[in-house]
Amino acid sequence: MINLYTMDILEAIKSIRNPNTEMESHPLISQRLIDLCNYRIEQEEYSSRIYLAMSNWLDDKSYSGAAKLWKKYSQEELAHADIIYDFLLGLGITPVTPSLQRPPQEFESLMQIVQLSFEHEIEVYNQCVALAKASLEESQLMLYPKALKLTEEQHEEVEKLIYWIDMFKSFGTDQITLLHIDEKMGEKA
């Protein structure tokens, strides 16, 4: 199985800290929450890259409907990053533009992509929950609604992927079924 996450969350947060703001304090938000926000941006942008790589692979393998859907998913992840970019900028904090690792480029099948995407969205859901909990722990009630929105978005992402997993469970993975599922994915794009 492909591991989409190679860094420990604490190491990742340390690696993206903006050296220009490390010594500064902000009257409305702690450095810990700023770091978590920057980590959220990084992870959303990395999610976008993962889904773009999946879209490219799918397109190359003639899954045109699925390729369009995963490209849409890629764009949605960038919109999620924008939520946190806008939040930090609204506080006068310059977000860190992340350096991103290269996501996997090769996959075994459409079904594997659906499964990997599902596992990825569960991980991102847990990260969003951690951001929401941290904002509540610090009584950061301006960040909490943003973190909650991201958590709700993750629920929708997981729900979409469960739908595709159920399609494979119910109808199988023979070539005709894959063609129909690909067409149905294209309709959702």
C-alpha positions as CSV (number, residue, x, y, z in Angstrom):
1,M,0.0,0.0,0.0
2,I,1.2,3.5,-0.8
3,N,1.9,5.7,2.2
4,L,0.7,9.2,1.4
5,Y,2.1,10.6,4.6
6,T,5.8,10.3,5.3
7,M,6.4,12.9,8.0
8,D,5.3,12.9,11.6
9,I,2.8,15.8,12.2
10,L,5.1,17.5,14.7
11,E,8.1,17.3,12.4
12,A,6.0,18.6,9.6
13,I,4.8,21.6,11.6
14,K,8.3,22.4,12.6
15,S,9.5,22.3,9.0
16,I,6.8,24.8,7.8
17,R,7.1,27.4,10.5
18,N,7.7,30.8,9.1
19,P,11.1,31.9,10.5
20,N,10.0,35.6,10.2
21,T,7.1,35.1,12.6
22,E,8.6,32.6,15.1
23,M,9.7,35.2,17.6
24,E,6.7,37.5,17.2
25,S,3.6,37.0,19.3
26,H,0.1,37.8,18.0
27,P,-2.5,39.3,20.3
28,L,-5.3,37.1,19.0
29,I,-3.8,33.7,18.2
30,S,-0.9,31.6,19.6
31,Q,2.1,30.4,17.6
32,R,0.9,26.8,18.1
33,L,-2.4,27.6,16.3
34,I,-0.6,29.5,13.6
35,D,1.7,26.5,13.0
36,L,-1.4,24.2,12.9
37,C,-3.0,26.5,10.4
38,N,0.1,26.5,8.2
39,Y,0.2,22.7,8.5
40,R,-3.5,22.6,7.4
41,I,-2.6,24.7,4.3
42,E,0.3,22.3,3.5
43,Q,-1.9,19.2,3.9
44,E,-4.7,20.6,1.8
45,E,-2.3,21.6,-1.0
46,Y,-0.6,18.2,-0.8
47,S,-4.1,16.6,-1.0
48,S,-4.7,18.6,-4.2
49,R,-1.4,17.3,-5.6
50,I,-2.3,13.7,-4.7
51,Y,-5.6,13.9,-6.5
52,L,-4.0,15.6,-9.5
53,A,-1.5,12.8,-9.8
54,M,-4.4,10.3,-9.5
55,S,-6.4,12.2,-12.1
56,N,-3.4,12.1,-14.5
57,W,-3.0,8.4,-14.0
58,L,-6.7,7.8,-14.5
59,D,-6.7,9.9,-17.7
60,D,-3.7,8.0,-19.0
61,K,-5.5,4.7,-18.4
62,S,-8.6,5.9,-20.3
63,Y,-10.8,6.5,-17.2
64,S,-11.9,9.9,-18.5
65,G,-14.9,10.2,-16.1
66,A,-12.9,9.3,-13.1
67,A,-10.0,11.6,-14.2
68,K,-12.4,14.6,-14.4
69,L,-13.8,13.8,-11.0
70,W,-10.4,13.5,-9.3
71,K,-9.3,16.7,-11.0
72,K,-12.4,18.3,-9.4
73,Y,-11.4,16.8,-6.1
74,S,-7.9,18.3,-6.6
75,Q,-9.4,21.8,-7.1
76,E,-11.7,21.4,-4.0
77,E,-8.7,20.8,-1.8
78,L,-7.2,24.1,-2.9
79,A,-10.4,25.8,-1.9
80,H,-10.0,24.2,1.5
81,A,-6.5,25.6,1.8
82,D,-7.9,29.1,0.9
83,I,-10.1,29.0,3.9
84,I,-7.0,29.0,6.2
85,Y,-5.0,31.3,4.0
86,D,-7.8,33.9,4.2
87,F,-8.1,33.3,8.0
88,L,-4.5,34.0,8.6
89,L,-4.3,36.9,6.2
90,G,-7.3,38.4,7.9
91,L,-5.3,38.5,11.1
92,G,-2.4,40.2,9.4
93,I,-0.4,36.9,9.5
94,T,1.5,35.9,6.3
95,P,0.8,32.2,5.8
96,V,3.7,30.0,4.8
97,T,3.6,28.9,1.2
98,P,4.5,25.2,1.6
99,S,7.1,23.3,-0.2
100,L,5.4,20.1,-1.2
101,Q,6.7,16.6,-1.7
102,R,6.0,14.7,-4.9
103,P,3.0,12.5,-4.5
104,P,2.9,8.9,-5.8
105,Q,2.6,8.8,-9.6
106,E,1.7,5.1,-10.2
107,F,-1.3,3.2,-9.1
108,E,-2.7,-0.3,-9.6
109,S,-6.3,0.4,-10.5
110,L,-9.3,2.7,-10.2
111,M,-10.4,0.7,-7.2
112,Q,-7.0,1.3,-5.5
113,I,-7.3,5.0,-6.1
114,V,-10.7,5.1,-4.5
115,Q,-9.4,3.1,-1.5
116,L,-6.3,5.3,-1.1
117,S,-8.5,8.4,-1.4
118,F,-10.8,7.1,1.3
119,E,-7.8,6.4,3.6
120,H,-6.4,9.8,2.8
121,E,-9.6,11.6,3.6
122,I,-9.9,9.8,7.0
123,E,-6.4,11.0,7.9
124,V,-7.3,14.6,6.8
125,Y,-10.5,14.4,8.8
126,N,-8.5,13.5,11.9
127,Q,-6.1,16.4,11.2
128,C,-9.1,18.8,10.9
129,V,-10.6,17.5,14.2
130,A,-7.2,18.1,15.9
131,L,-7.2,21.7,14.6
132,A,-10.8,22.2,15.9
133,K,-9.9,20.7,19.3
134,A,-6.8,22.9,19.6
135,S,-8.8,26.0,18.7
136,L,-11.3,25.2,21.5
137,E,-8.5,24.3,24.0
138,E,-7.1,27.8,23.5
139,S,-10.6,29.5,23.3
140,Q,-9.7,30.6,19.8
141,L,-13.3,31.1,18.7
142,M,-12.4,32.8,15.4
143,L,-10.5,29.7,14.2
144,Y,-13.0,27.2,15.5
145,P,-15.7,27.8,12.9
146,K,-13.1,27.5,10.1
147,A,-11.8,24.2,11.6
148,L,-15.4,23.0,12.0
149,K,-16.1,23.9,8.4
150,L,-13.1,21.9,7.2
151,T,-14.2,19.0,9.4
152,E,-17.7,19.1,7.8
153,E,-16.1,19.2,4.3
154,Q,-14.1,16.1,5.2
155,H,-17.4,14.3,6.2
156,E,-18.7,15.1,2.7
157,E,-15.4,13.8,1.1
158,V,-15.6,10.5,3.1
159,E,-19.2,10.1,2.2
160,K,-18.5,10.5,-1.6
161,L,-15.8,7.9,-1.4
162,I,-17.9,5.4,0.6
163,Y,-20.4,5.7,-2.3
164,W,-17.7,4.6,-4.8
165,I,-16.5,1.8,-2.5
166,D,-20.1,0.6,-2.2
167,M,-20.4,0.6,-6.0
168,F,-17.4,-1.7,-6.3
169,K,-18.7,-4.0,-3.5
170,S,-22.2,-4.2,-5.1
171,F,-21.3,-4.5,-8.8
172,G,-17.7,-5.8,-8.9
173,T,-14.7,-4.7,-11.0
174,D,-15.2,-6.4,-14.4
175,Q,-14.5,-4.3,-17.4
176,I,-18.1,-3.5,-18.2
177,T,-18.8,-2.5,-14.6
178,L,-15.6,-0.3,-14.6
179,L,-16.8,1.4,-17.7
180,H,-20.2,2.2,-16.2
181,I,-18.6,3.4,-12.9
182,D,-16.2,5.6,-14.9
183,E,-19.1,7.1,-16.8
184,K,-21.0,7.7,-13.5
185,M,-17.9,9.3,-12.0
186,G,-17.8,11.6,-15.0
187,E,-21.4,12.7,-14.3
188,K,-20.4,13.8,-10.8
189,A,-17.4,15.9,-12.1
